[in-house]
Amino acid sequence: MVTNATIQAVNGLTARWAGVSDGGTVFSAAGVWPLLAFLADGAAGAARAELAEAVGMPAAESAGAARELLGAMGRMRGLDSALGLWTGRTLELRERWEAGLPAAAHGVLTGDEAADQAALDAWAAKRTDGLIEKMPVRVTRDTEMVLASALALRTQWLSRFEDWPMWPRTGPWADRKLAGLHRSSALLDRIGVADTPAGHVTELKVHGDNAIDVRLLLGEEGMTPGQVLGAGVDVLARRVSVLPGPRLPYGEVGPGLSVVKVRAARPEPPTLHVATVGFDVDALHDLLELHRLFGLTTAMDTGRGHFPGISAGTPLAVESAKQTAMARFTALGFRAGAVTAFGAAGAGIPELRWITTRVDARFDRPFGFLAVHRHSRLVLSAGWVTEPAEYPEEPEYPAYDEDDEDF
């Protein structure tokens, strides 16, 4: 069982990463955090202190927490996770550090750059079921060690969406024909409005069939991705108050959210109507560009070694650190993958006699998302949607020609 302290540490990294994000993106702090934790355990001096700060716990506790996290993720339905370590033939690892890694994680770098790269790429593709085709770091002649993680998550909605176009009337997506996703539900508790210091955020919980849910987050106009996604993390940690759907007053009650009285042909319970968009987003992150966020400032100095707890005979420094991530949200479900690697080196007009309540939620401008394990509240993937999927055009059929042999 993963502890709450570890979950808060991983989710805290999610919020901090979101705070420096800009534009459409997707990332997985859950993919980076175990690697940072293992590096912290083997680091010394300033590198150890910086990595411990990024991990959010003492370096002496980080490896145990990483093993705990990897074990918990390995038991989550709908999530495949793996950790891999490859070292050069002459690199001798500290037994204590190597013993802390998952069993069967250790491979060998042969020195043949092309063959080693092909092996690493094949590992990434296999461990993510083809969602990520290549390892984000490249093997060079100076590479002594590669430490990598892979995540692949998938879920099908308990209640699917219906596909039909959306035409936003205002905002950055105005007048575009988008791949709209729509559904109605009597479960008003799926929607709520969070009151945060930066502004109000509307949160929609879309439940998957395997305890992996996606939370869509729409902030007030002018709120940054970091503020909106950070609010989502605060909701998970119960640090901010949320007014749930059944308690919402009438009127414009939150970003993209309204509650109205409508006439109905028969008695009906209050209903939540959701309109959002499908999206397919991918990103490549160079973690060294955010070295302060990930505690890598000292560790990337190749002038000397920083990891005597990993190898006594070979000085090591971080030469590359990257993550490739993707996420796809459709009418049927959600899929996301991430590979992170560190290289060292109706009809008619009815009679409307009844009154009912209708809650309308509309995500028709840039918004954030968090893919969350429902029971632990661990964020597995996060991102910001700026380019929704376009609604497919009707196929063009060739004119019929009696002389065409294809007919």
Backbone torsions as a table, in degrees:
resi	resn	phi	psi	omega
1	MET	NA	129.1	179.3
2	VAL	-79.0	136.8	-177.1
3	THR	-78.2	159.6	178.9
4	ASN	-64.9	-32.8	179.0
5	ALA	-62.4	-40.5	178.9
6	THR	-68.0	-42.9	178.5
7	ILE	-60.6	-44.4	179.9
8	GLN	-64.3	-35.6	178.9
9	ALA	-66.2	-44.9	179.6
10	VAL	-66.7	-46.0	179.6
11	ASN	-65.7	-31.8	175.7
12	GLY	-63.8	-39.6	175.6
13	LEU	-65.1	-36.4	175.3
14	THR	-57.9	-47.6	-178.3
15	ALA	-64.8	-41.2	-179.3
16	ARG	-68.8	-37.8	177.3
17	TRP	-65.1	-42.0	177.2
18	ALA	-59.9	-34.5	-177.7
19	GLY	-66.1	-20.4	178.2
20	VAL	-109.9	10.4	-179.9
21	SER	-87.6	152.7	-179.7
22	ASP	-147.3	134.5	178.7
23	GLY	77.7	-178.2	-179.4
24	GLY	-64.9	131.6	-175.9
25	THR	-161.6	168.8	172.3
26	VAL	-148.6	142.6	-179.5
27	PHE	-156.1	163.5	179.5
28	SER	-134.0	102.6	174.5
29	ALA	-66.9	-28.4	177.7
30	ALA	-65.3	-22.5	175.9
31	GLY	-82.6	-28.9	-178.7
32	VAL	-85.8	-40.4	-168.2
33	TRP	-56.7	-46.0	-179.9
34	PRO	-62.0	-35.2	179.7
35	LEU	-66.7	-44.7	176.4
36	LEU	-60.5	-38.2	-178.4
37	ALA	-66.0	-43.0	178.4
38	PHE	-67.2	-38.0	177.0
39	LEU	-65.1	-41.1	178.3
40	ALA	-59.2	-39.9	-178.7
41	ASP	-62.9	-31.8	-177.9
42	GLY	-99.4	1.0	-175.9
43	ALA	-90.1	167.1	176.6
44	ALA	-138.3	162.2	173.9
45	GLY	64.5	-142.9	-177.0
46	ALA	-63.0	-35.6	179.3
47	ALA	-61.1	-40.1	179.6
48	ARG	-64.8	-42.9	-179.7
49	ALA	-65.8	-42.5	-179.3
50	GLU	-66.8	-41.8	179.3
51	LEU	-67.1	-38.8	178.1
52	ALA	-62.0	-39.6	178.0
53	GLU	-64.5	-41.3	178.8
54	ALA	-65.9	-39.0	-179.9
55	VAL	-71.1	-32.2	178.2
56	GLY	89.4	21.8	176.5
57	MET	-161.0	163.0	179.6
58	PRO	-57.5	142.5	-178.0
59	ALA	-59.6	-32.8	-179.3
60	ALA	-65.3	-21.9	-179.3
61	GLU	-99.2	-10.0	-167.6
62	SER	-68.8	-41.5	-177.7
63	ALA	-64.9	-42.3	177.4
64	GLY	-61.0	-41.0	178.4
65	ALA	-66.8	-36.3	178.3
66	ALA	-65.6	-42.7	177.4
67	ARG	-62.8	-39.9	177.8
68	GLU	-61.7	-44.3	-179.3
69	LEU	-65.6	-46.5	-179.8
70	LEU	-62.2	-38.5	177.5
71	GLY	-64.3	-42.3	179.7
72	ALA	-66.0	-42.3	179.3
73	MET	-66.0	-32.5	178.4
74	GLY	-65.9	-20.1	179.4
75	ARG	-98.1	-2.6	-178.8
76	MET	-79.4	126.6	176.7
77	ARG	-65.9	139.0	178.9
78	GLY	84.2	-0.6	-179.3
79	LEU	-123.8	125.9	171.2
80	ASP	-108.5	129.9	179.9
81	SER	-137.2	151.3	-179.5
82	ALA	-154.4	153.8	173.1
83	LEU	-126.4	136.5	-179.8
84	GLY	-129.6	145.0	177.4
85	LEU	-133.7	129.0	176.3
86	TRP	-127.4	133.8	-179.6
87	THR	-131.5	154.9	174.6
88	GLY	-66.2	158.4	-173.9
89	ARG	-62.3	-29.1	-175.8
90	THR	-95.7	-2.0	-179.3
91	LEU	-82.3	121.1	178.6
92	GLU	-100.3	120.9	-179.1
93	LEU	-88.6	149.1	170.9
94	ARG	-65.2	130.8	-177.1
95	GLU	-60.2	-41.0	-178.3
96	ARG	-62.6	-41.5	-178.6
97	TRP	-69.6	-45.7	-179.1
98	GLU	-64.1	-36.1	-179.0
99	ALA	-65.9	-21.7	179.6
100	GLY	-79.7	-9.9	179.5
101	LEU	-83.6	157.9	176.5
102	PRO	-58.0	149.5	179.0
103	ALA	-61.4	146.2	176.7
104	ALA	64.9	21.8	-179.6
105	ALA	-86.6	-16.4	-166.8
106	HIS	-92.8	125.7	173.0
107	GLY	-122.8	-178.6	-174.0
108	VAL	-123.2	138.0	170.0
109	LEU	-90.4	122.8	-172.7
110	THR	-81.6	-19.3	-173.2
111	GLY	99.1	-14.6	173.7
112	ASP	-86.5	103.2	-171.5
113	GLU	-57.5	-44.5	-177.5
114	ALA	-65.3	-44.7	-179.3
115	ALA	-67.1	-41.3	179.2
116	ASP	-64.5	-41.9	179.8
117	GLN	-64.2	-41.0	178.5
118	ALA	-61.8	-39.9	179.7
119	ALA	-66.5	-41.3	179.3
120	LEU	-67.3	-41.3	178.5
121	ASP	-63.0	-40.9	179.3
122	ALA	-64.2	-38.3	177.4
123	TRP	-62.0	-45.7	-179.5
124	ALA	-60.7	-45.9	-178.3
125	ALA	-65.4	-42.3	-178.5
126	LYS	-66.6	-44.0	-175.2
127	ARG	-73.4	-15.9	177.9
128	THR	-112.2	13.4	-179.9
129	ASP	55.8	36.8	176.7
130	GLY	82.8	-1.5	179.3
131	LEU	-66.5	-38.2	176.0
132	ILE	-117.2	119.0	-170.4
133	GLU	-88.2	-21.5	-174.7
134	LYS	-138.5	153.0	171.7
135	MET	-68.5	135.3	-175.2
136	PRO	-71.7	-23.3	177.7
137	VAL	-98.1	153.0	-179.3
138	ARG	-106.8	137.0	178.4
139	VAL	-78.2	133.7	176.2
140	THR	-122.1	175.8	179.7
141	ARG	-65.4	-21.6	-178.7
142	ASP	-91.2	-5.1	-176.2
143	THR	-71.7	118.7	177.8
144	GLU	-99.3	-25.2	-175.6
145	MET	-154.7	142.2	171.5
146	VAL	-126.7	126.1	176.5
147	LEU	-118.1	122.3	-170.9
148	ALA	-138.7	155.9	172.4
149	SER	-131.9	154.2	177.8
150	ALA	-136.5	137.9	176.2
151	LEU	-131.4	138.5	172.6
152	ALA	-140.7	119.8	-179.8
153	LEU	-125.4	148.9	-178.9
154	ARG	-152.2	144.6	176.5
155	THR	-151.5	151.4	172.5
156	GLN	-109.2	140.9	-177.8
157	TRP	-66.4	141.5	173.1
158	LEU	-63.3	-32.2	175.7
159	SER	-132.8	113.4	-174.3
160	ARG	-71.3	161.4	174.4
161	PHE	-90.9	160.5	171.6
162	GLU	-101.0	139.9	179.9
163	ASP	-90.7	118.1	163.2
164	TRP	-158.2	158.1	-167.5
165	PRO	-63.8	154.3	171.4
166	MET	-124.7	132.8	175.5
167	TRP	-118.8	91.8	177.5
168	PRO	-58.5	138.7	-178.3
169	ARG	-87.5	-26.9	-178.3
170	THR	-136.2	175.6	174.9
171	GLY	84.4	-177.0	-175.3
172	PRO	-65.9	-16.5	179.4
173	TRP	-103.2	13.6	-176.0
174	ALA	-58.1	137.9	173.4
175	ASP	67.8	14.2	173.8
176	ARG	-97.9	144.3	177.5
177	LYS	-91.5	101.4	-172.3
178	LEU	-101.3	160.7	177.1
179	ALA	-77.7	82.1	-177.4
180	GLY	-71.2	145.4	175.5
181	LEU	-124.5	128.3	-172.4
182	HIS	-134.1	143.7	171.5
183	ARG	-161.9	159.9	-179.9
184	SER	-124.9	149.8	-176.7
185	SER	-155.2	149.3	173.0
186	ALA	-87.2	0.1	-178.6
187	LEU	-89.1	85.9	-176.7
188	LEU	-69.6	-19.2	-179.0
189	ASP	-72.0	-3.2	175.8
190	ARG	-73.7	-14.8	-178.5
191	ILE	-118.5	151.1	176.9
192	GLY	-166.1	166.5	179.6
193	VAL	-122.7	121.1	178.8
194	ALA	-92.1	136.4	177.9
195	ASP	-102.0	105.1	-176.3
196	THR	-115.9	161.8	178.2
197	PRO	-59.0	-28.0	-178.7
198	ALA	-85.8	-13.9	-178.1
199	GLY	142.2	178.2	-179.9
200	HIS	-82.9	144.7	179.4
201	VAL	-131.5	126.8	174.7
202	THR	-86.8	129.6	-178.7
203	GLU	-119.8	126.6	174.6
204	LEU	-113.8	126.2	177.2
205	LYS	-97.4	118.8	177.2
206	VAL	-106.8	109.2	-172.1
207	HIS	-85.0	132.7	174.2
208	GLY	-93.0	171.0	-174.6
209	ASP	-86.7	2.4	-177.1
210	ASN	-133.0	30.3	177.8
211	ALA	71.4	13.7	169.5
212	ILE	-106.9	119.7	-177.1
213	ASP	-115.9	158.1	173.3
214	VAL	-118.6	128.8	178.1
215	ARG	-106.3	118.4	176.0
216	LEU	-90.5	136.1	-172.0
217	LEU	-128.6	118.6	178.4
218	LEU	-118.5	118.0	-179.5
219	GLY	-95.0	174.4	173.9
220	GLU	-64.7	152.9	178.8
221	GLU	-58.6	134.2	-179.2
222	GLY	97.9	-16.0	176.0
223	MET	-72.0	143.9	-178.3
224	THR	-84.2	161.8	174.3
225	PRO	-55.0	-40.3	179.7
226	GLY	-62.9	-39.2	178.9
227	GLN	-67.9	-39.9	-177.8
228	VAL	-71.8	-49.3	179.9
229	LEU	-67.6	-35.5	175.6
230	GLY	-62.2	-37.3	176.4
231	ALA	-62.8	-39.4	178.1
232	GLY	-62.2	-40.2	176.6
233	VAL	-65.9	-39.2	178.0
234	ASP	-64.2	-36.5	176.6
235	VAL	-62.4	-44.1	179.2
236	LEU	-60.1	-37.8	-179.4
237	ALA	-84.6	0.0	-179.7
238	ARG	60.5	35.0	177.6
239	ARG	-90.6	-13.8	177.5
240	VAL	-128.0	154.7	-179.2
241	SER	-84.2	145.1	178.7
242	VAL	-126.8	127.3	174.7
243	LEU	-89.9	112.1	-174.3
244	PRO	-76.1	161.6	-176.5
245	GLY	-50.3	-45.9	-177.5
246	PRO	-63.5	-17.5	-177.6
247	ARG	-106.2	5.0	-178.7
248	LEU	-69.9	138.2	176.2
249	PRO	-77.6	174.4	176.2
250	TYR	-76.6	150.2	177.2
251	GLY	115.1	-166.4	175.8
252	GLU	-81.5	102.2	-166.9
253	VAL	-103.4	-8.3	-179.8
254	GLY	-174.2	171.4	178.6
255	PRO	-55.3	123.0	179.0
256	GLY	65.3	17.5	-172.1
257	LEU	-131.2	130.0	178.1
258	SER	-139.3	152.2	177.3
259	VAL	-126.0	123.5	-175.8
260	VAL	-135.7	158.6	170.1
261	LYS	-92.8	133.5	179.3
262	VAL	-132.9	155.3	177.0
263	ARG	-83.7	148.3	-179.2
264	ALA	-136.5	154.9	-178.3
265	ALA	-76.9	-16.4	-179.1
266	ARG	-151.6	164.6	178.0
267	PRO	-60.9	128.0	-178.7
268	GLU	-136.0	145.7	174.8
269	PRO	-73.1	162.2	173.3
270	PRO	-55.1	142.6	-172.7
271	THR	-129.8	139.9	174.5
272	LEU	-99.0	122.3	176.5
273	HIS	-110.0	122.7	-176.6
274	VAL	-114.3	134.0	172.1
275	ALA	-129.0	119.6	177.0
276	THR	-139.5	-166.4	-177.3
277	VAL	-130.9	150.5	171.1
278	GLY	-74.4	154.4	178.0
279	PHE	-150.8	154.8	178.4
280	ASP	-141.5	105.5	-173.1
281	VAL	-125.8	144.1	176.1
282	ASP	-141.2	159.7	-177.5
283	ALA	-157.5	151.7	171.4
284	LEU	-120.9	122.0	-176.7
285	HIS	-111.1	128.4	170.8
286	ASP	-94.0	105.1	-173.9
287	LEU	-69.2	-22.5	178.2
288	LEU	-70.0	-22.5	174.6
289	GLU	-69.9	-20.7	176.8
290	LEU	-116.1	45.2	-171.5
291	HIS	-61.3	-31.7	178.7
292	ARG	-69.0	-40.6	179.4
293	LEU	-60.3	-40.6	-174.7
294	PHE	-98.1	9.1	176.1
295	GLY	67.5	32.6	-173.8
296	LEU	-109.5	7.9	-174.4
297	THR	-57.9	-52.5	179.1
298	THR	-75.5	-39.5	-175.0
299	ALA	-61.9	-23.7	-178.5
300	MET	-87.8	0.3	175.8
301	ASP	-77.0	106.5	-175.5
302	THR	-83.8	4.7	178.8
303	GLY	-72.0	-17.0	178.5
304	ARG	-156.5	168.7	-179.8
305	GLY	-85.9	153.5	-177.2
306	HIS	-130.9	1.5	-172.1
307	PHE	-129.7	61.3	178.5
308	PRO	-65.6	-19.4	177.2
309	GLY	-77.4	-10.9	176.9
310	ILE	-96.7	-47.7	179.6
311	SER	-143.0	129.9	180.0
312	ALA	-84.3	-34.8	-172.9
313	GLY	-87.0	-23.8	-175.8
314	THR	-120.5	115.2	175.8
315	PRO	-64.7	135.2	-177.3
316	LEU	-124.1	144.0	171.8
317	ALA	-140.6	158.8	-179.3
318	VAL	-81.8	114.8	-179.8
319	GLU	-94.8	-24.0	179.1
320	SER	-156.4	150.5	178.7
321	ALA	-156.6	114.3	-175.3
322	LYS	-141.9	157.8	173.1
323	GLN	-134.4	133.8	169.4
324	THR	-107.1	130.9	-176.9
325	ALA	-141.3	153.5	176.9
326	MET	-148.3	158.2	174.9
327	ALA	-151.3	142.0	-179.0
328	ARG	-136.5	123.9	-178.0
329	PHE	-117.4	118.7	-176.8
330	THR	-130.1	-178.2	179.1
331	ALA	-62.8	-27.8	-174.1
332	LEU	-96.6	-28.8	-176.7
333	GLY	177.3	-161.4	-172.9
334	PHE	-137.1	140.3	174.1
335	ARG	-134.7	143.3	177.0
336	ALA	-149.6	149.6	178.1
337	GLY	-145.0	154.1	176.5
338	ALA	-154.4	136.3	170.9
339	VAL	-124.5	125.5	179.8
340	THR	-119.1	136.3	-178.7
341	ALA	-142.5	139.3	172.2
342	PHE	-113.7	126.3	173.5
343	GLY	-103.0	124.9	175.5
344	ALA	-100.5	139.5	-126.5
345	ALA	61.1	NA	NA
346	GLY	NA	169.9	-179.6
347	ALA	-131.6	144.7	178.1
348	GLY	83.6	178.3	-179.9
349	ILE	-115.9	103.0	-176.4
350	PRO	-74.6	160.3	173.0
351	GLU	-82.9	116.4	-174.2
352	LEU	-94.4	90.3	-173.9
353	ARG	-99.4	-16.4	-174.2
354	TRP	-114.1	159.0	177.6
355	ILE	-114.4	134.5	176.2
356	THR	-137.1	172.1	-179.4
357	THR	-104.3	137.4	179.2
358	ARG	-125.9	127.5	175.7
359	VAL	-106.6	119.4	-178.8
360	ASP	-108.6	122.2	176.5
361	ALA	-116.5	126.4	-174.4
362	ARG	-132.7	114.9	177.7
363	PHE	-102.5	82.9	-173.4
364	ASP	-121.0	23.7	171.2
365	ARG	-149.9	170.0	-173.4
366	PRO	-48.9	136.2	-177.3
367	PHE	-146.6	168.6	179.9
368	GLY	-107.2	167.6	175.7
369	PHE	-146.1	149.1	173.5
370	LEU	-129.1	126.2	171.0
371	ALA	-93.9	121.4	-166.0
372	VAL	-128.3	137.5	168.7
373	HIS	-76.2	118.8	-168.0
374	ARG	-58.0	-42.6	-171.8
375	HIS	-80.3	-40.1	-178.8
376	SER	-89.9	-19.1	-177.1
377	ARG	66.5	27.9	175.9
378	LEU	-83.1	129.2	177.2
379	VAL	-81.8	121.1	-178.4
380	LEU	-96.9	-30.4	-179.9
381	SER	-153.1	147.7	-179.4
382	ALA	-145.1	158.1	179.1
383	GLY	-176.1	179.7	-177.1
384	TRP	-134.5	129.3	-174.6
385	VAL	-101.6	114.4	174.3
386	THR	-114.1	-21.9	-178.9
387	GLU	-123.8	89.8	178.8
388	PRO	-70.5	163.9	178.1
389	ALA	-69.0	141.6	176.2
390	GLU	-82.6	147.6	176.2
391	TYR	-71.6	130.1	-175.5
392	PRO	-64.5	139.7	177.0
393	GLU	-73.7	154.9	176.1
394	GLU	-63.2	136.1	-179.9
395	PRO	-63.3	143.9	177.1
396	GLU	-92.5	123.6	-179.0
397	TYR	-98.1	139.2	179.6
398	PRO	-66.6	149.9	177.7
399	ALA	-62.5	142.2	-179.1
400	TYR	-70.8	132.4	178.9
401	ASP	-133.1	116.3	-176.5
402	GLU	-61.2	-24.9	-178.4
403	ASP	-87.4	-7.5	-178.5
404	ASP	-76.8	122.1	-176.6
405	GLU	-67.9	-16.1	-179.9
406	ASP	-74.5	-14.5	-178.7
407	PHE	-96.8	NA	NA
